[in-house]
Amino acid sequence: MAAPKKGRRAPTSQGHPGRTLILVLIAMAALVGGMFYSGTMTPRLGIDLAGGTSFTLAAQNQPGKPNAINETNMNTAAGIMERRVNGLGVSESEVQTQGSNHIIVNIPKGTDAKQARQQVGTTAQLAFRPVLTTAAGAKTPEPKPSPSASGKTGEKATGGKSSSPTPSASASTQGRAVTDALKKPSASPSASASDKPSAQPTPPAPGGADVPPALQKQFAALDCSTKAGRAQAGEQAAGTKPTDPVVACKDDGSQKYVLGPVGVEGTDVKDAKAVFDSQQGQGWIVQMDFTSDGGKKFADVTGKLAAKAQPQNQFAIVLDGAVVSDPRVSERLNGGNATISGGFTQQSAEDLGNMLSYGALPLSFKIDDETTVTAALGGEQLHAGLIAGAIGLALVVIYLVAYYRGLALVALASLGVSAVLTYTIMTLLGPGIGFALNLPAVCGAIVAIGITADSFIVYFERIRDEIREGRTLRPAVERGWPRARRTILVSDFVSFLAAAVLFIVTVGKVQGFAFTLGLTTLLDVVVVFLFTKPLMTLLARRKFFSEGHSWSGLDPKRLGAKPPLRRRRTAPNQTKEA
């Protein structure tokens, strides 16, 4: 009979279970250390457990749209607000309509209420208007331009085919409008003496044909250097029809403008995102991609502006009635994309990209009321839920000890590891992605106890079945694992699939339940594969378990083990040696 090769392990054996256990312990230590390092020791709680802030927003009529406030637009606005404030859908902010013209937004404690107020109240109505004339923001021109105003006009929007040697004109930016609202003139090699801004107002078009007299008078009286002046101009600009010219202020008050009719609307923007531009040194920018129709409109507008003299070769990017950038155009820009830059911080760039990506609200809103929400009712429910969870866990422990005896130690240790991993990950996800633990999420964690215990029971029963067949513990642990592994994976896959479907098709608090259930199901697989199985491999080498002590839960007599199976002496495909 051919001798087996030495040094070769059985395919079901685990060579280094101790190393796997050490790896799990290192991962646990890293997560706990990260929790201490972040300074967050408890999971972020949802509004039902921690309280928060509640906003009541009233819908406003739109100019030229007397019937804009209707059920469809209200539901659309509520959906956009919900996506803005919830991000991944697990921060547990609540958005719901109330009556015919109100929306209630509940923000949990720990969320930046000021930022949330901006997210839900900003309409993000974007428009591209040609500049008819511009001047310094103050009502009375200053003797000298301030440094902040010196570089805020006359910037250039170029395409890749431009012959002007500017940093923004390169093959990689073909078809892109690069706008830099805060770049100083000295930083742009394309700036010339004629491009430098003046403290005196730029005169309107010859004969005033482009600027009606009434608008010229309004423009002269406008003072954008004050907050009240900018607010008034913003309200007037936001309330003007797209086909009418309008006066507007720079968002920082350094410039004021007379703008022509809208050339490209914000609805023509297909996507927008914040990007850090390290190549041209512009810092944080917002990249926009236009729809096919929007790209054509943008190309037509830039083609017309390129043939005009300054300032009428500029177009203003107007967001909610304020000009965020006013680049010059030297040629027709094709390609269907554009970039807004101008001293953005990461937060402001992400906020702008977020609002534009999720779309402009179909209605404008004002905040009617802002109140603080208490967590008294949720606290009582959480207390009752924790008591129910503790009772359920105690019953599981009693069952494991009574039925599996020594094996219950393995199950309890695995449950402990799963609890540590779940708690630390939930705590770190709070500041990481805005995850908030609400009552349904707590229910999901309690349900996960049963899922995890079920995995242990499946494995233990496979091992006991092998012992009943007459095998000793060490081979029983290894031979029972492949069968148990398949069952555990199928069961966890079904649970995770159900959680994923529930997370996708539901909104609000139910998503918290689905998210927690999916997370704990994944952790169950990690714990069983990387902790429970290696621990059983090590314990199978201990005398207490390997010899089947009566309190080990693996006593062959109690399990009704059969006599040892006789090993086949000669395999059918082998021949005896001489």
PyMOL commands that set and color helices and strands:
alter all, ss='L'
color gray80, all
select helices_A, chain A and resi 17-38+47-50+71-86+113-121+147-150+171-173+185-187+193-195+206-208+213-221+227-238+266-268+292-305+346-357+376-404+407-433+439-468+473-505+509-539+543-546+556-559
alter helices_A, ss='H'
color red, helices_A
select strands_A, chain A and resi 52-60+94-98+102-108+126-136+156-157+176-180+246-250+255-259+264-265+269-277+283-290+315-319+322-325+328-329+337-344+364-373
alter strands_A, ss='S'
color yellow, strands_A
deselect
rebuild
show_as cartoon
